[in-house]
Amino acid sequence: MTSEQDSVFKKKYKPGRKSNDVWEYFIKVSLKSSPGHFSAECKFCNKKWNRSLVHVLQFHLANECNSCPEIIQTYYLGFITAKDTSTSEKTTSNKKRKPETQLGIDDFYENRNLPESKINAINKALIKAFVCCGISFAIIDNPFFRELLYQLRPNYNPPSRKLLAGRLLDQETTCVNQEINKELENAENLTLGKLFY
């Protein structure tokens, strides 16, 4: 291969990770200040992100974009839900079942690392409690609240406010939207109306 062919080959086939499929629904612009990162603009609703993350773009298509075609929205609703449940199922599927009255090693040894499935279950319960009770996400950073969580489960490391109000909230919203869509698909004789007071 000549040096000219070599340079053409390198330009055409750049090394690195394969681009995620979600990018086909966004206009992707490389950031000069941060190589390997991109700004994005939704091709359906023109919403823009100065620096985009794949999971944020997937969530946008699943839950936020009103102009997104239904088939794409349904795909990403299922994709995010499946990704969320597969991480919790991976750790529990290989375990033998034990009688519910039998005490486990967890009851005696609190200093070991929690399995990923337990962390996911605690995070889900935490996000549900914060949203349903109207608790500010800033409380998660309060030292007294963190002490309470430590006393309840010493080996649980609570998420930051940013993670709780960001990705974890997005995942739970996606699960709820998926359940609503299932209910609506199976419902019959629905009537849309307006409440008057």
C-alpha angles and dihedrals in degrees: 000000000000122000090252092053090045093055092047089050092050092050093048097043108039117185120242141075123330112257115255116254092239089075092074087075094050137061103241122207122182116235113234092201093053116032113212093027127097143199115226142205123194111240090212105047102010094235109160136213121194090208116013134202123204095234090051091052091048090050090049092056093044100046117005112038110091092185095052113114112255094240092057092045091050091048093054093043088056093041095054093043092049092048091050095049096040092062092055094043094051093068098041102042096074096048122102115240116248129197112272093236093055114099115232131215088260088071092060106032117050100165099072122097116272117244115250091247091058092048090051091049092050092046091051092050090047094052091046091051093048094048100040094045095043093238117166113249088228089073090075089070094049110113093221092053091047089051089053090052090047091053091049095047116003095190095052115100107202119222123253121258090254093054093043095049092038125038098007093050090046092052093049092046089053091051091050092048090049090053092048090051091051091050092049092049091055097041122102133202097017118179125197115211145153125249117231122200 
